[in-house]
Amino acid sequence: MSTSFPWLSAIILFPLAASLLIPVLPDKEGKTVRWYALGVGLIDFALTIYALWTQYDFTTSGYQFVETVSWIPQLNLNWSLAIDGLSMPLVVLTGLVTTMSILAGWQVKEKPRLFYFLMLAMYSAQVGVFCSQDLLQFFLIWELELVPVYLLIAIWGGPKRRYAATKFILYTAIASIFILIAALAMAFYGDNVTFNLTQLGLKDYSLGFEMLVYAGLLIAYGVKLSVFPLHTWLPDAHGEASAPVSMILAGVLLKMGGYALIRMNVEMLPNAHAVFAPALAILGVVNIVYGGLASFAQRNLKRRMAYSSISHMGFVLLGVASYTDVGMSGAMLQMISHGLIASAMFFLAGVTYDRTHTLNLDDMGGLGKKMPSTFALFTIASMASLALPGMSGFAGELMVFLGFANSPIYSVEFKAVIIFLAAVGLILTPVYLLSMMRE
């Protein structure tokens, strides 16, 4: 469904355009800049909610808010945007988490103009990734998003911030090469040269070609999703990044990998997905169990939560591998749920650090008495993270289990082993979270 007003272009470009005014704001201490950035975030989020509430048809499964404008005809590149049931919740999540992260950055004193400029530019890029319907445009916006994240870690991070930022950019830059190669290969396959996602999905690829492209994209998006063994950048990034940046990393950045995996690997390369699905299930279980076990060894609060995120992303992989609508819906719900829960936990970790100036769990004994409100909120977030019945984490993980158990493509024995191992990993979650709360 198309609309007369370019809602998606407005939602994407407004934060970027507004960020360009930050350098000329008459403010030396950053107070005006903070309120300005928060206002931009709130306005853009309100614009998103208004557009969806008044224009989006929740009973339709196809693309809506379709926009297509010829951008660079010589390269067959179009400014092509649309959203559907997969991307729409992630656009809302991005707006909410980014606005809250701007608020969490209220204590940033060093170079506030640059900090909020990067936050707003990153906001535009992340929404652009979820809305792009042109693969080359998707790649360019994907790359644009990397620069603000790198600078936000490198400038406002901890003592080892440059190492963490460099590791992040190396991992993601190498992954981007796979995206570019896959995009060009798919676009020039056959007689019809196109970067449009819908048209690319309709091409009749050979199975061998699909598998090569699928493998390349799996590596690229596996880095973003922190799939073992491509995950090692995430604990370092979380350990050094400031709280607002950690909120973005956990709440939005990981979801970009999950979204792209579903949008491209599953939807556009279905034959290869049928071949790779068992491997995804195994990788998902490895993530779940490994992330849970590795969390125990972490004495840094944010690194422990980083490994918890790795474990939770394993359920996304398991849902994608289930080959069922229920499992896929569970993976989607898991991404939304984890985005909200993890960003809340990193927000509270930032509040704790501002009061105590430490993230070492050995130095946090007795904080429950000194900071009862923060401790209570952290407890609620932890209960949601460990999938307590009645909370969002429970619903997503339950749907993943049900979807995989009813998958038509696996043997009973394979499903039993995968579900058993995933259940073991699930049991680890309350153990490391509750032990952290006890300390």
C-alpha positions as CSV (number, residue, x, y, z in Angstrom):
1,M,0.0,0.0,0.0
2,S,1.3,3.4,-1.0
3,T,0.5,6.7,0.7
4,S,0.4,10.2,-0.6
5,F,2.8,11.4,2.1
6,P,6.4,9.9,2.2
7,W,6.1,8.8,5.8
8,L,9.2,6.6,5.8
9,S,11.4,9.2,4.1
10,A,10.3,11.7,6.7
11,I,11.0,9.3,9.6
12,I,14.4,8.3,8.3
13,L,15.7,11.8,7.1
14,F,14.3,14.0,9.9
15,P,16.9,12.9,12.6
16,L,19.7,13.1,10.1
17,A,18.7,16.6,8.9
18,A,18.1,17.8,12.5
19,S,21.6,16.5,13.5
20,L,23.2,18.9,10.9
21,L,22.0,21.9,13.0
22,I,23.7,20.7,16.2
23,P,27.1,22.3,15.4
24,V,25.5,25.7,15.1
25,L,23.5,25.6,18.3
26,P,24.6,28.3,20.8
27,D,25.6,26.0,23.6
28,K,29.0,25.4,25.2
29,E,28.1,23.1,28.1
30,G,25.7,20.9,26.1
31,K,22.5,21.6,27.9
32,T,20.7,22.9,24.9
33,V,22.1,20.2,22.7
34,R,20.7,17.5,25.1
35,W,17.2,18.9,25.1
36,Y,17.4,19.4,21.3
37,A,18.4,15.8,20.6
38,L,15.8,14.4,23.0
39,G,13.2,16.6,21.3
40,V,14.2,15.3,17.9
41,G,14.0,11.7,19.1
42,L,10.6,12.2,20.7
43,I,9.2,14.0,17.6
44,D,10.5,11.3,15.3
45,F,9.2,8.5,17.5
46,A,5.8,10.2,17.8
47,L,5.7,10.6,14.0
48,T,6.3,6.9,13.6
49,I,3.5,6.0,16.0
50,Y,1.1,8.5,14.4
51,A,1.9,7.2,10.9
52,L,1.4,3.5,11.9
53,W,-1.7,4.3,14.0
54,T,-3.5,6.3,11.2
55,Q,-2.1,4.8,8.0
56,Y,-0.9,1.2,8.6
57,D,-3.2,-1.7,7.9
58,F,-2.5,-4.3,10.5
59,T,-4.7,-6.9,8.7
60,T,-2.5,-6.9,5.6
61,S,0.7,-8.9,5.3
62,G,2.2,-7.2,2.3
63,Y,4.4,-4.2,2.0
64,Q,3.0,-0.8,3.0
65,F,4.1,2.8,2.9
66,V,5.8,2.0,-0.4
67,E,8.1,4.7,-1.8
68,T,10.3,4.4,-5.0
69,V,12.3,7.3,-6.4
70,S,15.0,6.9,-9.0
71,W,18.2,7.9,-7.2
72,I,21.2,7.1,-9.5
73,P,19.8,5.8,-12.8
74,Q,23.3,5.0,-14.2
75,L,23.7,2.4,-11.4
76,N,20.1,1.4,-11.4
77,L,19.9,2.6,-7.8
78,N,16.6,3.7,-6.4
79,W,15.5,5.3,-3.1
80,S,13.1,2.4,-2.4
81,L,11.4,2.1,1.0
82,A,8.6,0.0,2.5
83,I,7.6,-1.8,5.7
84,D,5.7,-4.9,6.5
85,G,5.0,-7.1,9.6
86,L,8.7,-8.0,9.8
87,S,10.2,-4.5,9.7
88,M,7.5,-2.4,11.3
89,P,8.0,-3.6,14.9
90,L,11.7,-3.1,14.5
91,V,11.2,0.5,13.3
92,V,9.2,1.2,16.5
93,L,11.8,-0.6,18.7
94,T,14.5,1.5,17.1
95,G,12.7,4.8,17.8
96,L,11.9,3.8,21.4
97,V,15.4,2.5,22.3
98,T,17.2,5.4,20.6
99,T,15.1,8.0,22.4
100,M,15.8,6.3,25.7
101,S,19.5,6.1,25.0
102,I,19.6,9.8,24.3
103,L,18.1,10.3,27.7
104,A,20.6,7.9,29.2
105,G,23.4,10.0,27.8
106,W,22.4,13.0,29.8
107,Q,25.6,12.8,31.9
108,V,27.9,13.0,28.8
109,K,30.1,16.1,29.3
110,E,32.8,15.5,26.7
111,K,32.0,16.8,23.2
112,P,28.2,16.7,23.7
113,R,27.6,18.2,20.2
114,L,29.5,15.4,18.5
115,F,27.9,12.7,20.7
116,Y,24.3,13.7,19.9
117,F,25.1,14.3,16.3
118,L,26.3,10.7,16.0
119,M,23.3,9.4,18.0
120,L,20.8,11.1,15.6
121,A,22.7,10.1,12.5
122,M,22.8,6.5,13.8
123,Y,19.1,6.6,14.4
124,S,18.4,7.5,10.8
125,A,20.7,4.8,9.5
126,Q,19.2,2.1,11.6
127,V,15.6,2.9,10.6
128,G,16.8,3.1,7.0
129,V,18.2,-0.5,7.2
130,F,14.8,-1.8,8.3
131,C,12.9,0.1,5.6
132,S,15.2,-0.4,2.5
133,Q,13.8,-2.3,-0.4
134,D,16.9,-1.8,-2.7
135,L,19.8,-4.1,-1.8
136,L,22.5,-1.6,-2.9
137,Q,20.7,1.1,-0.9
138,F,20.5,-1.3,2.0
139,F,24.3,-1.9,1.9
140,L,25.1,1.8,1.7
141,I,22.9,2.6,4.7
142,W,24.3,-0.5,6.6
143,E,27.8,0.9,6.1
144,L,26.7,4.4,7.1
145,E,25.5,3.0,10.5
146,L,28.9,1.6,11.3
147,V,30.8,4.9,11.5
148,P,28.7,6.5,14.4
149,V,28.9,3.2,16.4
150,Y,32.7,3.1,16.0
151,L,33.2,6.7,17.0
152,L,30.7,6.4,20.0
153,I,32.7,3.6,21.4
154,A,36.2,5.0,20.5
155,I,35.5,8.5,22.0
156,W,33.2,7.9,25.0
157,G,34.2,4.3,26.0
158,G,36.3,2.9,28.8
159,P,40.0,2.5,29.1
160,K,40.2,-0.1,26.3
161,R,37.8,1.7,24.1
162,R,40.0,2.0,21.1
163,Y,40.7,-1.7,21.1
164,A,37.0,-2.5,21.3
165,A,36.1,0.0,18.6
166,T,38.8,-1.3,16.3
167,K,37.7,-4.8,16.8
168,F,34.1,-3.9,16.1
169,I,34.9,-2.0,12.9
170,L,37.2,-4.8,11.6
171,Y,34.6,-7.5,12.2
172,T,31.8,-5.5,10.6
173,A,33.9,-4.2,7.7
174,I,35.0,-7.7,6.7
175,A,31.4,-8.9,7.1
176,S,30.3,-6.0,4.8
177,I,32.5,-7.3,2.0
178,F,30.4,-10.5,2.0
179,I,27.2,-8.4,1.7
180,L,28.5,-6.4,-1.2
181,I,29.7,-9.5,-3.1
182,A,26.4,-11.2,-2.5
183,A,24.4,-8.1,-3.6
184,L,26.3,-7.8,-6.8
185,A,26.2,-11.5,-7.6
186,M,22.4,-11.6,-7.1
187,A,21.8,-8.4,-9.0
188,F,23.7,-9.5,-12.1
189,Y,22.4,-13.1,-12.1
190,G,20.5,-13.7,-15.2
191,D,19.3,-11.2,-17.8
192,N,17.4,-8.8,-15.4
193,V,19.9,-6.6,-13.6
194,T,18.1,-5.3,-10.4
195,F,18.7,-4.5,-6.8
196,N,15.1,-4.6,-5.8
197,L,14.5,-7.1,-3.0
198,T,11.2,-8.4,-4.4
199,Q,12.6,-8.9,-7.9
200,L,15.7,-10.5,-6.5
201,G,13.5,-13.0,-4.6
202,L,11.8,-14.0,-7.8
203,K,14.9,-14.9,-9.7
204,D,15.5,-18.6,-10.5
205,Y,18.9,-19.2,-8.9
206,S,20.7,-22.5,-9.2
207,L,21.0,-24.3,-5.9
208,G,24.8,-24.1,-5.9
209,F,24.6,-20.3,-6.5
210,E,22.0,-19.9,-3.7
211,M,24.2,-21.9,-1.2
212,L,27.3,-19.8,-1.9
213,V,25.3,-16.5,-1.5
214,Y,23.5,-17.8,1.6
215,A,26.8,-18.8,3.2
216,G,28.3,-15.4,2.5
217,L,25.3,-13.6,3.9
218,L,25.2,-15.9,6.9
219,I,28.7,-14.9,7.8
220,A,27.9,-11.2,7.4
221,Y,24.7,-11.2,9.4
222,G,26.1,-13.8,11.8
223,V,28.7,-11.1,12.9
224,K,25.9,-8.6,13.6
225,L,23.8,-11.2,15.4
226,S,26.9,-12.4,17.4
227,V,26.7,-16.0,16.3
228,F,29.4,-18.2,17.7
229,P,32.3,-18.0,16.7
230,L,31.8,-14.5,15.2
231,H,30.7,-13.0,18.5
232,T,33.9,-11.9,20.2
233,W,33.6,-8.3,19.3
234,L,30.3,-7.9,21.3
235,P,31.6,-8.5,24.9
236,D,34.5,-6.1,24.3
237,A,32.2,-3.5,22.8
238,H,29.8,-3.7,25.7
239,G,32.5,-3.8,28.2
240,E,34.0,-0.5,27.0
241,A,31.0,1.4,25.5
242,S,29.0,3.9,27.6
243,A,25.5,2.9,28.7
244,P,23.7,4.8,25.9
245,V,25.8,3.0,23.3
246,S,25.3,-0.4,24.9
247,M,21.6,0.2,24.8
248,I,21.8,0.7,21.1
249,L,24.1,-2.3,20.6
250,A,21.9,-4.7,22.5
251,G,18.5,-3.1,21.6
252,V,18.9,-2.4,17.9
253,L,22.2,-3.4,16.4
254,L,21.9,-7.2,17.1
255,K,18.4,-7.1,15.6
256,M,19.7,-5.7,12.3
257,G,21.5,-9.1,11.9
258,G,18.4,-11.1,12.7
259,Y,16.2,-9.0,10.5
260,A,18.6,-9.2,7.5
261,L,18.9,-13.0,8.0
262,I,15.1,-13.4,7.8
263,R,14.6,-10.9,5.0
264,M,17.3,-12.1,2.7
265,N,18.5,-15.6,3.6
266,V,15.1,-17.0,4.4
267,E,12.8,-15.1,2.1
268,M,15.1,-14.6,-1.0
269,L,17.1,-17.9,-0.8
270,P,14.5,-20.5,0.3
271,N,16.1,-23.5,-1.4
272,A,19.5,-22.8,0.3
273,H,17.7,-22.1,3.6
274,A,16.3,-25.6,3.5
275,V,19.8,-27.0,3.3
276,F,21.3,-24.7,5.9
277,A,18.5,-24.9,8.4
278,P,19.9,-27.8,10.4
279,A,23.2,-25.9,10.7
280,L,21.3,-22.8,12.0
281,A,19.6,-25.0,14.6
282,I,23.0,-26.3,15.8
283,L,24.5,-22.8,15.8
284,G,21.5,-21.6,17.8
285,V,22.0,-24.2,20.5
286,V,25.7,-23.5,20.7
287,N,24.9,-19.8,21.2
288,I,22.3,-20.6,23.9
289,V,24.6,-22.9,25.9
290,Y,27.9,-21.1,25.3
291,G,26.5,-17.7,26.1
292,G,25.0,-19.0,29.3
293,L,28.2,-20.8,30.5
294,A,30.4,-17.9,29.5
295,S,28.3,-15.5,31.6
296,F,29.3,-17.3,34.8
297,A,33.0,-16.4,34.2
298,Q,32.3,-12.6,33.8
299,R,32.9,-10.3,36.8
300,N,32.1,-7.2,34.8
301,L,28.4,-6.5,34.9
302,K,28.1,-5.4,31.3
303,R,30.2,-8.2,29.9
304,R,28.0,-10.7,31.8
305,M,24.9,-9.1,30.1
306,A,26.7,-9.2,26.7
307,Y,27.1,-12.9,27.0
308,S,23.5,-13.1,28.1
309,S,22.6,-11.4,24.8
310,I,24.6,-13.9,22.8
311,S,22.6,-16.7,24.5
312,H,19.3,-15.0,23.8
313,M,20.2,-14.5,20.1
314,G,20.5,-18.3,19.9
315,F,16.8,-18.6,20.3
316,V,16.4,-16.3,17.2
317,L,18.5,-18.7,15.2
318,L,16.5,-21.6,16.5
319,G,13.3,-20.0,15.5
320,V,14.6,-19.2,12.0
321,A,15.8,-22.8,11.7
322,S,12.4,-24.2,12.7
323,Y,10.9,-23.8,9.2
324,T,7.5,-23.0,10.8
325,D,5.4,-19.9,11.1
326,V,5.2,-20.3,14.9
327,G,8.9,-20.6,15.2
328,M,9.6,-17.6,13.0
329,S,7.1,-15.5,14.9
330,G,8.8,-16.6,18.1
331,A,12.1,-15.5,16.7
332,M,10.6,-12.1,15.9
333,L,9.1,-11.7,19.3
334,Q,12.3,-12.8,20.9
335,M,14.1,-9.9,19.0
336,I,11.6,-7.3,20.2
337,S,11.5,-8.7,23.7
338,H,15.3,-8.8,24.1
339,G,15.6,-5.4,22.5
340,L,13.4,-3.9,25.3
341,I,14.8,-6.0,28.1
342,A,18.5,-5.7,27.3
343,S,18.3,-1.9,26.7
344,A,16.6,-1.5,30.0
345,M,19.2,-3.6,31.8
346,F,22.1,-1.6,30.2
347,F,20.3,1.6,31.1
348,L,20.2,0.5,34.7
349,A,23.8,-0.6,34.5
350,G,24.7,2.9,33.5
351,V,22.7,4.4,36.4
352,T,24.6,2.1,38.7
353,Y,27.9,3.0,37.3
354,D,27.2,6.8,37.6
355,R,26.6,6.2,41.3
356,T,29.3,3.7,42.1
357,H,31.9,4.3,39.4
358,T,32.4,0.5,39.0
359,L,31.1,-2.4,37.0
360,N,32.9,-5.0,38.9
361,L,30.4,-7.4,40.6
362,D,32.9,-8.0,43.4
363,D,32.5,-4.3,44.4
364,M,28.7,-4.2,44.2
365,G,27.8,-6.0,47.4
366,G,25.0,-4.3,49.3
367,L,23.8,-2.1,46.4
368,G,20.2,-3.4,46.9
369,K,20.1,-1.4,50.2
370,K,21.8,1.7,48.9
371,M,19.9,1.9,45.6
372,P,16.5,0.1,46.2
373,S,14.6,1.6,43.3
374,T,17.4,0.7,40.8
375,F,17.7,-2.8,42.3
376,A,13.9,-3.3,42.1
377,L,13.8,-2.3,38.4
378,F,16.9,-4.5,37.7
379,T,15.1,-7.4,39.3
380,I,12.0,-6.9,37.1
381,A,14.2,-6.8,34.0
382,S,16.1,-9.9,35.1
383,M,12.8,-11.8,35.6
384,A,11.8,-10.8,32.1
385,S,15.1,-11.9,30.7
386,L,15.0,-15.3,32.3
387,A,11.6,-15.9,30.6
388,L,9.4,-15.8,33.7
389,P,5.9,-16.9,32.7
390,G,3.7,-13.9,31.9
391,M,6.6,-11.8,30.6
392,S,7.6,-11.2,27.0
393,G,10.7,-13.3,27.2
394,F,8.6,-16.3,28.1
395,A,6.3,-15.9,25.1
396,G,9.0,-15.6,22.5
397,E,11.1,-18.6,23.8
398,L,8.0,-20.8,24.2
399,M,6.9,-20.1,20.6
400,V,10.4,-21.0,19.4
401,F,10.3,-24.3,21.3
402,L,6.8,-25.1,20.0
403,G,7.8,-24.1,16.4
404,F,10.9,-26.2,16.4
405,A,9.1,-29.2,18.0
406,N,6.5,-29.2,15.2
407,S,9.0,-28.6,12.4
408,P,8.3,-30.9,9.5
409,I,11.9,-31.1,8.1
410,Y,13.7,-32.7,11.1
411,S,13.7,-36.2,12.5
412,V,12.3,-36.8,16.0
413,E,15.8,-37.6,17.3
414,F,17.3,-34.4,16.0
415,K,14.5,-32.3,17.4
416,A,14.8,-34.1,20.8
417,V,18.5,-33.4,21.0
418,I,18.3,-29.8,20.0
419,I,15.3,-29.0,22.3
420,F,17.1,-30.8,25.2
421,L,20.3,-28.7,24.8
422,A,18.3,-25.5,24.4
423,A,16.4,-26.3,27.6
424,V,19.7,-26.8,29.4
425,G,20.8,-23.4,28.2
426,L,17.5,-21.9,29.2
427,I,18.0,-23.3,32.8
428,L,21.4,-21.5,32.9
429,T,19.8,-18.1,32.4
430,P,18.1,-17.8,35.8
431,V,21.2,-19.3,37.5
432,Y,23.6,-16.6,36.3
433,L,21.1,-13.8,36.6
434,L,19.8,-14.7,40.0
435,S,23.4,-15.3,41.3
436,M,24.2,-11.8,40.0
437,M,21.2,-10.4,41.9
438,R,22.2,-12.2,45.0
439,E,25.7,-10.7,44.9
